[in-house]
Each structure stands twice: as structure tokens, then as C-alpha cells.
Amino acid sequence: MSDLSPADLRRAFGAFPTGVTAVAALVDGVPVGLAASSFTSVSLDPPLVSICIARTSTTWPVLRRARRLGVSVLSAEQERLGRQLSRRGVDRFAGATWRTSNDGEILLDGACAWLDCTVYNEHPAGDHSIVLLRVHDLDADHTAAPLVFHRSGFGRLQLAA
């Protein structure tokens, strides 16, 4: 057991700003999704990205059953949606508009980027699981500013002039 407290770890880890993604799909015809700020690119060949999911998540065991997963990089205009997707006991998709394909991935309208993925591999890592996703298709809107998670709160990216 480490002498580092969870509060100390959150404070230090929170100094690193990250984007915010929505990972979502239709499961048994119902939209299921969660917010993940631990998204990163992993490999170009094969095309892989990763997310980290708390092992206590009750959403991930349902979501991972989906044939395809949509990963939407949330825009600064989607802060409310980012908060909704991280809450329990609410309609996480209330007010959201999205599209899906026959494979069931949910891609959120207004996002900065979209990735159509399948689960490639999953590795236990402490109190989280590292989930590798294989990217099958993607697109981006470079005019949309990203939503940023920093110091346990949401913000906007301010580009230098």
C-alpha cells in the first residue's frame, strides 16, 4: 500500500489538463455511455486508442457488450453533457443529439472528433482497467474548441495569439 493519499494523487494528476470523451453505444436498443478524461492515442499501426475505466464502474460492464463503441471528443460547448455523462441516476443523454449506425456506436453531434471503435484488449491496472480500442473510422471538426478537464473542473483551451 502506498503512503500517497488519493487526495494528493488527484491534486498532482489534476495538474495535467486532458480532453474529455464520451464513450457510448446502443446496448439492447438503449443508449449507454460514460465520460472518460483518460483518453489517449496509442498506435498508428494498428490504429489504437486507450481509455481508463474505474473498476467500480457499473456502466462499463454493460457498455463493453456493445458490438461497436463510439468515442466522441467533447467540445467546449458540451460541458453540460460532460457532467451528465459522469453522473449516476440521470438520463445521461438528455438534450443530446447523436447518430448511430447499424453497428450501434453512438457519435455525439457537436463533438470535436468522432471515432468508431471495437474493444481490442483490456488490462487490469490497480483500481482501473486500461481499455485498448481499435479505431475503424474517424472524423474531426477542427473548428470546434475542445472541452478540457483540469484541476478537477471543466474549462476551455485558450490558444496563444
ZAZAGU-116300 format. One line per field, with one value per residue (C-alpha): residue number from 1; residue in three letters; x, y, z. Coordinates in steps of 0.2 Angstrom, whole numbers, plus 5000, padded with zeros to 4 digits. Last residue first. Layout:
<sekols>
i NUM;...;
aa ALA;...;
east X;...;
north Y;...;
up Z;...;
</sekols>
This chain:
<sekols>
i 161;160;159;158;157;156;155;154;153;152;151;150;149;148;147;146;145;144;143;142;141;140;139;138;137;136;135;134;133;132;131;130;129;128;127;126;125;124;123;122;121;120;119;118;117;116;115;114;113;112;111;110;109;108;107;106;105;104;103;102;101;100;99;98;97;96;95;94;93;92;91;90;89;88;87;86;85;84;83;82;81;80;79;78;77;76;75;74;73;72;71;70;69;68;67;66;65;64;63;62;61;60;59;58;57;56;55;54;53;52;51;50;49;48;47;46;45;44;43;42;41;40;39;38;37;36;35;34;33;32;31;30;29;28;27;26;25;24;23;22;21;20;19;18;17;16;15;14;13;12;11;10;9;8;7;6;5;4;3;2;1;
aa ALA;ALA;LEU;GLN;LEU;ARG;GLY;PHE;GLY;SER;ARG;HIS;PHE;VAL;LEU;PRO;ALA;ALA;THR;HIS;ASP;ALA;ASP;LEU;ASP;HIS;VAL;ARG;LEU;LEU;VAL;ILE;SER;HIS;ASP;GLY;ALA;PRO;HIS;GLU;ASN;TYR;VAL;THR;CYS;ASP;LEU;TRP;ALA;CYS;ALA;GLY;ASP;LEU;LEU;ILE;GLU;GLY;ASP;ASN;SER;THR;ARG;TRP;THR;ALA;GLY;ALA;PHE;ARG;ASP;VAL;GLY;ARG;ARG;SER;LEU;GLN;ARG;GLY;LEU;ARG;GLU;GLN;GLU;ALA;SER;LEU;VAL;SER;VAL;GLY;LEU;ARG;ARG;ALA;ARG;ARG;LEU;VAL;PRO;TRP;THR;THR;SER;THR;ARG;ALA;ILE;CYS;ILE;SER;VAL;LEU;PRO;PRO;ASP;LEU;SER;VAL;SER;THR;PHE;SER;SER;ALA;ALA;LEU;GLY;VAL;PRO;VAL;GLY;ASP;VAL;LEU;ALA;ALA;VAL;ALA;THR;VAL;GLY;THR;PRO;PHE;ALA;GLY;PHE;ALA;ARG;ARG;LEU;ASP;ALA;PRO;SER;LEU;ASP;SER;MET;
east 4990;4991;4976;4965;4958;4941;4937;4930;4935;4945;4961;4960;4947;4946;4932;4939;4936;4926;4933;4944;4929;4935;4932;4935;4933;4939;4949;4954;4951;4963;4955;4966;4956;4956;4958;4976;4978;4968;4971;4958;4961;4954;4937;4929;4929;4921;4930;4922;4931;4927;4910;4894;4883;4888;4893;4884;4890;4877;4884;4868;4875;4872;4869;4868;4859;4860;4846;4845;4859;4865;4847;4851;4855;4874;4883;4898;4889;4879;4894;4901;4884;4884;4902;4897;4900;4919;4918;4918;4929;4916;4921;4908;4909;4905;4897;4891;4895;4908;4894;4885;4901;4907;4891;4893;4910;4919;4934;4936;4939;4954;4953;4965;4967;4973;4976;4986;4998;4995;4997;4992;4981;4975;4959;4959;4945;4932;4913;4901;4888;4873;4859;4846;4842;4849;4865;4866;4884;4894;4911;4911;4927;4935;4952;4966;4975;4989;4989;4974;4987;4995;4979;4971;4986;4987;4968;4970;4983;5001;5008;5006;5000;
north 5173;5159;5147;5146;5129;5129;5123;5109;5105;5093;5103;5102;5094;5102;5104;5105;5120;5116;5122;5107;5096;5078;5061;5043;5025;5008;5013;4998;5002;4997;4998;5001;4995;5005;5002;4995;4992;4977;4976;4976;4972;4977;4983;4990;5008;5021;5038;5055;5072;5089;5085;5095;5079;5064;5048;5032;5015;5003;4993;4998;5015;5029;5047;5060;5074;5077;5085;5071;5058;5054;5052;5053;5040;5041;5056;5057;5058;5072;5082;5080;5084;5101;5105;5102;5119;5116;5102;5083;5071;5057;5039;5027;5009;4994;4977;4983;4971;4983;4996;4985;4980;4999;5007;4999;5007;5000;4995;5013;5015;5020;5024;5019;5022;5011;5011;4996;5003;5021;5016;5023;5039;5044;5045;5047;5060;5047;5051;5037;5030;5019;5022;5008;4996;4981;4991;5006;5014;5027;5033;5052;5060;5074;5082;5082;5095;5089;5097;5086;5071;5081;5085;5069;5059;5070;5067;5048;5048;5043;5031;5017;5000;
up 4850;4862;4862;4877;4879;4888;4906;4916;4934;4944;4942;4923;4911;4894;4882;4864;4853;4837;4820;4818;4816;4816;4808;4812;4806;4812;4828;4839;4857;4871;4888;4903;4918;4934;4953;4950;4932;4924;4906;4892;4873;4856;4861;4845;4839;4828;4832;4832;4834;4840;4846;4841;4837;4848;4840;4847;4841;4837;4822;4812;4813;4826;4827;4841;4849;4867;4877;4890;4885;4903;4909;4927;4941;4941;4934;4923;4907;4913;4918;4900;4893;4902;4896;4878;4871;4874;4863;4868;4859;4854;4856;4848;4853;4842;4846;4863;4877;4884;4888;4901;4910;4908;4916;4934;4936;4951;4940;4936;4917;4908;4889;4875;4857;4843;4824;4820;4815;4821;4840;4857;4856;4873;4883;4902;4903;4901;4901;4901;4889;4886;4874;4874;4860;4869;4871;4860;4861;4870;4876;4878;4879;4889;4884;4897;4908;4919;4935;4940;4942;4957;4966;4962;4969;4985;4988;4985;4998;4995;5008;4995;5000;
</sekols>
